[in-house]
Amino acid sequence: MTYPDDPFLSIAAPGIAGLTPYVPGKPVSELERELGITNSIKLASNENPLGPGPRARAAIAAVLGELGRYPDGGGFELRRAIANHHGVSPMAVTIGNGSNDVLDMVARVFLQPGTESLFSEHAFAVYPIATQAVGATARVAPARDYGHDLEAMAAMVTDRTRVVWIANPNNPTGTWLAADPLRTFIDGLPKTCVVVLDEAYTEYVTEPDFPDASQWLETHPNLIVTRTFSKTHGLAALRVGYALCDTRLADLLNRVRQPFNVNSLAQAAATAAIGDQEHVRASVALNRSGMEQLTAACARLGLGYIPSVGNFITLDCGRPAGPINEALLRRGVIVRPVANYGLPNHLRVSIGLAEENARFIAELTDVLK
């Protein structure tokens, strides 16, 4: 909301006045309240339709009696579980209130007025928000086939570049970068530049040459890898993510990390979830079948789409997607328009349960008539 002649803008930090807040997917409760409807489905926020696995649910139940106590401020058990999972030192782990929290820490540590961050066109909306909030300059490289053009990005690196953001796979396009070109790009960055590989969707990827960048930390001290428990682990409501990096970088991130930034339920659930690979496999299998369901529907409807390796697919409506989105909302189907990502003709659709996907396909088919 903008207020005319706002006297507080003049005393706000540089960059805040021009910020547009991140807009999340519309909640089901809000849509049903607005339209007086029921039985809505939400395929807008890339959530895992299976929710938490049984180990995470049991861990949450076990700590409910301790909600009157502050959580472990250092997240000892969670950091140890994450470190064991990746084969790194717990000192290389920084936990966050979702991976967005860690991205914000990176900006606060390494960016300031007079410095720049670099990211791709169609990249995650948090990168420019985090950059501008601290008064730094955001530079946007043109995309190639809706994904990262590493050559274009390399050409835009200057002596003022302090952070390069790369989402692999990318949100909202689902595009991805293979190991060799990505590693070559990182090798070519100056030592004064930190590169953040945002791997929120990495567990869904099955392509053989997709990298696990957490294995590159020893040879790339300027690399920060971020992960989340919101996707395959199904813990989106609890907001827990983490970064893996050189212990010297982790020390800096932890200097700005808020006390108790990951709550007790989140710590317990995530500690249990990271070892529940059976639930991860079930989530990935469901996602694969759902992706096949949606791409087959696109073929029948003559709709283009951006090939995706995430838990979502971005459809090309061939015309402005806003009216189509509004029609779907009136039918109780929530998807994500992505005009704010420079894709005005596209809708991003999360993979849901088979029956949710079928409902979306049926409603979309009717709307397109």
N, C-alpha and C positions, 0 to 999 in steps of 0.2 A: 504494500500500500504506500502511495506517495502522498505527502501532505504539501500543499502549496505554501511557499515561504517558510519552510521548516527551519527554525532557528538552530536546530541541533546538527544539521548537516555541516555547518561551518566548523564544528568542534569534533566531528567524527574523524577517525583515522583516515589517511589517504587511501583512496580506492573503494571505501565503503559506499560512498554516495552512488557510484555507478553499478553496484552489485545488484543482480537479480537473484533472489533466493532460489535454491534448488526446489523443484516442484516434484514431489513423489507421486506414485500412482494413486489414483482415487480409491479410498477405502470402500468396501462393499456397503458398510453401514451408512456412509455419506450418500452414496448413489441411491440406496433404497429410501433414505429419509427425504431426499430431494424429489424423487419421482413417485413415491408412494408405491413401490413395487417390492416384491420379495423374490427369493430364489435366484439371486444374481450370482455370477461367477466372476472371478478376478484373474485375468491372465495378463497383468500389466507390470508386475514388479519382479519377474524372474525368481519367484519363490519356488521352493521344492514342494510339490503337492503332497508328498508323503509326510512332510513334517519331520520332527526329530525321530531318531531311531530308539529302540527299546532301552539301550544302555543309557542314553542321554535322559530319557524320561525317568528312569529309576534314579539316576544321580540327582535330578531336580527334586524328586520326592524326598530323598534322603537328607537334603539340607533345608527343607522348609522350616524346620524348627529353629533354625539359626538366623532367621531374617531380622532379628533385633540386633544382630552384631554387624559391625563393618566387615566387608570382605578383606581377604588377604591383599594388602596394597601392592605387594610385589608379584602376586600371582604365581607363587613358587611352584605349586603342583602343575598348573596349566603350562607354565613355561618349560618345566621339565618334560612334560608329555610331548609338547611341540618339538622340543630339542631332540628327544629320542626318536620321534617320527622322522625327522629330517637329517639326523646324524650330525647335529651341530651342538655347540655349547649353549646352555641356557642363557649365558651372557650375550648371545647373538640374537635373542628373541625380545621383541617389544610387543606387548599386548595392547589392544585398543578396543574402544567401545564401537565395534565394527571396524573394518579396514579403513573406512572414511576417516576415523579418528587418527589413524596412523598417517594417512596422507596429509592431514592438517598439521600434524607434528612436523613432518618433513618440510612443509612450507614455512612454518614458524622458525625452524632451525636454520634453513639454508637460503631463504629468500628475504629480501628487504628492498626498499626503494633503491633504484639504480641497478638492480639485477633483473635477470629474465628467467622465465621457465619456458619450455618448449613442449608442444604436444601436437597431435595430428588433428586435422579436420575430422569431424564425426567422432571425436573421442569423448570419454566420460566427462559429464558436466562439472564434476567436483574439481577438476584440475584448474580451470580458469577461476573458479570461485576461491579456492585456496590461495592461488597466486595473487589475485587482486586484493584479497582481504588483508594481505600484509604489505600492500603497496608496491609489489613488484610488477613487472611487465610480462604479460602473456603473449607468446608468439605461436602462431598456428601454421603448421605446415600443410600444404595441400595433400589430400588423400589420393591414393591410387587404388582403383577398383574398390572404393569404400573403406579401404584399410590403410595401414601405415605405409608411407613411402619413405623408406629409410634413407635413400639417397637425398631426397628433398630435405629431410630433417637434418641430415649431416651438414648440408650446405648452409643451414640456418643457425648452426651453433656459432656463438661468438665468445669473446672473452668475458662477456657479462652473463653468459648462460650458467646457471648454478644447478638447475634441476631439469631433467628430461623425463617426461611421463610417458610410459608406454603400457597400454592395456593389452594383455595377450592371454586369452582372446579379447577382442575389443567389444565394448558395449557402447552403442546399441547395434553394431553391425554384425557381430559374430565372426568377423574375419580374424586371421591369426598369422603369426610369423614363425617360420621354421628356425631351427637352432642355428645353422651356420650363418645366414645373413644377420641374424640378431646378434650373435656373438661378435661378428666382425664389426658391426656398428658400435657396440659397447667398447670394443678394443680401441676404436678410433676417437673416443671422446677424451677431452682434456681431463687431467687429474683434478682440476678444480670444479668438475661437473659431476653431480650425483645423478644416476639413472635409476628411476623407480619402475620396476616391472610389476604391474598390477595384475595378479594372477587369480582373480576372484572365481573364474570359471574353469580353472585348469583341470579339475578332476573329471569334467565331462569330456575332455578331448581324448580321442583314441588314435589320432594320426601318428604314425611311427616317428616322424621327424619333428614332432612338437617337443620343445625343450622343457626340462625341469630345471629352471634357473636357480633353484635353491642349491643345486650342486655346483654352481659357479662361484660361490662366495669366496673361496680361498684364493682364486686367481683374479677376482675382480673386486677389489676393496671398495670401489665407489658404487657398488650395486646394492640396492635395497629391493627385496622381493616381498610383496604383500599378498596375504591370503585371507580368506574369510570362512567362517562357519555358517554363513547365511544361506549358502547354496546347496551343495550336495549333502551337507550335514543337517539342513533343515532347521537352523536355529536363528532365523532372521529376526524374530521378535526379541531375542535376548541380546542382540548387538554385540558380537565378539569377533574380532579379527586380530591379525598380528603381522609383524614385519620380521624378516630375517635379514641380517646384514653383518658386516664386520663389527666386532665388538666396540671399536672406537666410535663408529656411527651410532650403534645402539646406545652407547653411553650418552651421546648428545641428545638423541630422541627422548630418552628417559628423563632428561633434565627438564623437559617441558611437558611430559606426560602428567595429566591431572591425577591427584591422589584418588585411589579407589575407582579408577575409570572403568573397570570391568567388574560387574556385580557378582555376588556369590553364586546365584543361580547360573549365570552365564559361565563362570569359571568351572563349576562342577559339571555342567552339561557338556562343555567343550572338551574338558579333560577326558570324559567318558567317550565322547563322540569320535575323537581323533583315532581311537583304536577300533572303532566299529566299522571295519571295512566291508562287512556284509551289507550294512545299510547303505554305504556308498555305492556298492555294486548294484544294489536294487534300484537306487536312485538313477544311476547312469543307464541301466537297462530300460527303465520306464521312460527316461528322456529320449533314448534312441528310438523306441517304438513310437512315441509321440511325435518326434520329428518326422518320421516316415509318414505318419498319419497326415500331418499338415502339409508336407511337400507334395504328397499325392493329391491332396485337395487343390493345391495351387495349380498343379498340372491340369486338373479337370476344369478349373475355373479360368484358366489362361492368365493367371497372375504371375508376375515375376517376383523373385525374392532374392535376397542376398544369402548365399550359402553360409551357414553358421555352424560352428562347433560348440556353441554354448547351449544353454537351456532355454533358448528363445530363437525366434526367426523374425526377420524384418521383411515385411511384404511390400511390394511396389504396387500401389493401387492404380498407377497410370493416370492419376488425376489428383487434385488436392484431397488429402486423406481426412481433413477435418469433418466434412459432412458425413462421411462413412463412419467415423468414430462416434459422432453424435447419434447416428441412427442405431449403432450397436449399443450405446449406453441406454437408449430408450428401451432396448430389448433385454437389458440386464446383463450385458456382456462388457466387461471392462478390459480394454487393451491399452496400448500406449502410443499416442501420436508422438512423432519425433521431429516435428518441424523445428524445434529449438536446437536440434543437432544438425540443421541444414538439410533435412530430408522431409520436405513438406508433403510429398506424395506417398510417404511410407507410414506403416503401422508396425510397431514391434509387438509380437505376440509371444508370451511365455508359454512353455510347454506345460500343460496341466495333466490331470488324469484323463484317461481315454474318453470318458463320458463328457468331460469339460471340453476337450478338443472337438468332439463331435458336435456339441452344442454350438460352439463358436463357428464351426464350418457351416452348420445349417443356417445360423442367423446371418452370417456373412453372405452366403449364397443368396438368401432372400433379399438382403439389402442391395446387393449388386444388380439385381433384376430391375 
